[in-house]
C-alpha cells in the first residue's frame, strides 16, 4: 500500500486509517453515521460553512472498506448510490400539449422546501427517468418544475462534478492540483426530467434557464460555497442536447465511454456529449486559482 491515500479529496495517512480501526474496535455499537461524525470532529473536517463533511466522510469510509482496509458495521438504510425506499405519490397524468405561453405561470422550486415535495421529487425521478434514482452522493440540489395549480411538470437534480473529464479539463485549462482543489466549484446536472405526458415546446430550456438563475444562490445558502460552472453529460444514443443548446449551454467535447466507478478501465458505457454553462464570467480564473 502506498501512503498517503487520496480519497474524497483528502490525503489519508496510515495513522488515520488505524484511528478508524481503533474507533470501530472500542465502539462496536456505533453505526456508520456516528462513526463519520466522530471522525469529522476528530479531524476537524468541515465545509466552508463550518458544517461537518459528514457525507464525504461516509463515502471515504465506504471506499476504504471496498479496499479491504476496514470493516464497517452493516448499513441501517440505503446509502449513497443505492436505491432508497420511495413512496408512491399521486400524480396528475392528464396530457398537456400547448404553447409555453399558455402553460404559464411556471416556477422552479427547491424540492426540499417541504417533505411532500421531496417525496414527489424522488418518486418522479425513480419512476420516469431512464436512469432511475439512487441516493445522491455528497452535495446536491433538487428542484421541481411546477405549472399552474402547482401541477408537476418535471424535475432537475444537480450534484457533484465528475472527478476527471479529459475534454472538460482541457477546455478549462487547469492543472491537476487546481482541479483537485477547485472541483467543488463545479456541479453536474445529473438528472433532467420532463414528464412523458407533457408536450410543450421550449418548456425544457425555459425551466433549465429558470433553475440556473437561482442555482448559485441556493448552493451558497445550503453549502456556503460558490458554483461557477455547471456541466452535464448527454447520452448520445438517446438525446442530442437540444434543450441545453436552446438554453445557451456550450458543447465542449465527449466522454471516453467509462463510468465513475471504472477504476480498471473495463466498464463500457455510452459515449456522452459534454455541455457546460458558466455562472461567472471569470470562471476560468477562479477554477485555475492557486489561493
VENGIMO-V69930 format. One record per residue. N is the residue number from 0. PHI is phi in whole degrees, -180 to 180 (NA if undefined). Layout:
n,phi
N,PHI
N,PHI
//
This chain:
n,phi
0,NA
1,-94
2,-103
3,-78
4,-93
5,-103
6,-135
7,55
8,76
9,-118
10,-81
11,-108
12,-89
13,-64
14,-62
15,-69
16,-66
17,-65
18,-61
19,-64
20,-62
21,-66
22,-60
23,-65
24,-70
25,-93
26,-132
27,-65
28,-86
29,-70
30,-91
31,-66
32,-65
33,-63
34,-62
35,-65
36,-65
37,-65
38,-66
39,-60
40,-66
41,-62
42,-92
43,52
44,-94
45,-135
46,-78
47,-57
48,-85
49,93
50,-75
51,-62
52,-85
53,-63
54,-67
55,-63
56,-67
57,-63
58,-67
59,-60
60,-63
61,-62
62,-70
63,-64
64,-66
65,-65
66,-94
67,63
68,-93
69,-143
70,-125
71,-87
72,-66
73,-59
74,-67
75,-98
76,-157
77,-57
78,-96
79,-56
80,84
81,-105
82,-72
83,-79
84,-75
85,-122
86,-79
87,-71
88,-123
89,-69
90,-126
91,-77
92,-105
93,-64
94,-60
95,-123
96,-140
97,-162
98,-75
99,-56
100,-63
101,-79
102,-89
103,-64
104,-81
105,-118
106,-137
107,-112
108,-124
109,-69
110,-66
111,-82
112,-67
113,-142
114,-63
115,-66
116,-64
117,-67
118,-61
119,-64
120,-56
121,-61
122,-65
123,-64
124,-65
125,-61
126,-82
127,-120
128,-92
129,-64
130,-92
131,62
132,-149
133,-132
134,-60
135,-62
136,-92
137,76
138,-69
139,-161
140,-126
141,-116
142,-129
143,-110
144,-100
145,-117
146,-105
147,-54
148,60
149,58
150,-74
151,-71
152,-114
153,175
154,-148
155,-137
156,-125
157,-119
158,-142
159,-65
160,-70
161,-62
162,-62
163,-135
164,-158
165,-55
166,-67
167,-65
168,-65
169,-67
170,-65
171,-71
172,82
173,-97
174,-83
175,-60
176,-63
177,-63
178,-62
179,-64
180,-82
181,-112
182,-60
183,-65
184,-88
185,-117
186,-126
187,-120
188,-77
189,-84
190,-141
191,-144
192,-131
193,-107
194,-59
195,-64
196,-94
197,-101
198,-123
199,-133
200,-60
201,75
202,-63
203,-62
204,-68
205,-64
206,-66
207,-62
208,-63
209,-63
210,-68
211,-65
212,-69
213,-114
214,-59
215,-61
216,-64
217,-63
218,-64
219,-63
220,-65
221,-82
222,-119
223,77
224,-127
225,-102
226,-102
227,-112
228,-150
229,-116
230,-124
231,-153
232,-119
233,-104
234,-65
235,-72
236,-82
237,-121
238,-138
239,-115
240,84
241,-58
242,-68
243,-69
244,-62
245,-66
246,-93
247,73
248,-76
249,-118
250,-85
251,-120
252,160
253,-135
254,-80
255,-96
256,81
257,-127
258,-92
259,-59
260,-90
261,-87
262,-66
263,-98
264,57
265,-116
266,-79
267,-108
268,-131
269,-59
270,-63
271,-127
272,-76
273,-99
274,-117
275,-135
276,-143
277,-72
278,-98
279,-132
280,-63
281,-97
282,-58
283,-65
284,-59
285,-69
286,-74
287,-91
288,-66
289,-90
290,-86
//
